[in-house]
Amino acid sequence: MKKLTLMMLLLTLAGCSRLSQTNYEQLEMGMNYREVMDILGEADHCEESMANEECIWGNRDGRHIQVNFVAGAAVYFNQQGL
């Protein structure tokens, strides 16, 4: 039972590891959503407005990475709590 609990904990922590300063620093202007997703995984929330799409990985009110896309290309990055 202890091994199973430890395995579950490790898997949970591994899933959170994409939200890191190291991964944030890999983001580059002009990347498309797929390229960003390859680094950060699936976004937790995306909101579209005209040609702008804002995506959040993590919790908007806590630790997160925000990427804004215009015409499908990343133009703005922000992070909090990494």
N, C-alpha and C positions, 0 to 999 in steps of 0.2 A: 504494500500500500504506500509506503514512504517513497519508493522508487517512482510509482505512478504520479504521486503528488509533485515530486521534484521535476519529473518530465513535463507535466502540465505547466508548472511555473516557468521552466526554461522556454517552452514554446510560446508562452504569453509574452515573456520578455523579448524574445527574438522578433515577434511581430511588431513590437514598439520601437525596435532599434532603427527603423527607417527614418524616424523623426529625430534627426541628429544634426549637429553643426557640420559634421563631415559631409553628410548628404546635401545639406543646404548649400555648402560651398561648391558642390558639383553643378549646381544649376547655372545655366547660361542664358543670356538674352537670345531670343530667336528660337529657342527650343519649342517644339510643339507639345501638345498634351501627352502624347504617347511617350516621348522622350523623358518628360518630367515624371510620368507614371512609372517608367522603368527604374527610376531612382527612388521615388517616394512611395510607390504603390498607388492604389486607387484613392482618389480624394474622398474625404469625409463629407464635403459639401461643396457644390458648385452653384453659382448663381449667374445667369446670363442677363445682360442688359445691352441692347443694340449690338454692336460688334465687339463688346467687351465681355469677357467671362472671368469671374473671380472664383478661384478654387482654394479651399482650405483643407489642409491635412492636420488633424489633431482637433483641439477644442478652441474655438474662436476666443473664448474668454480666458484661456489658459495657455498651455504650451502648444504652439502651432507654427506651421509654415503657410504663408499665403503667396499664391502666384496669380498674377493677372495676365490674361491673354487678350491680345487684340488681333483680329483676323487670323486666329489660330496660332499666333506666335507669342511667347512669353516676353513681356515688356516690363514687369515689375515684380520684385521679390520682397518679402518681409518675413521676419520670424520673431517669435517671442518665447522666451523661457528655455531656449536650447542650451 
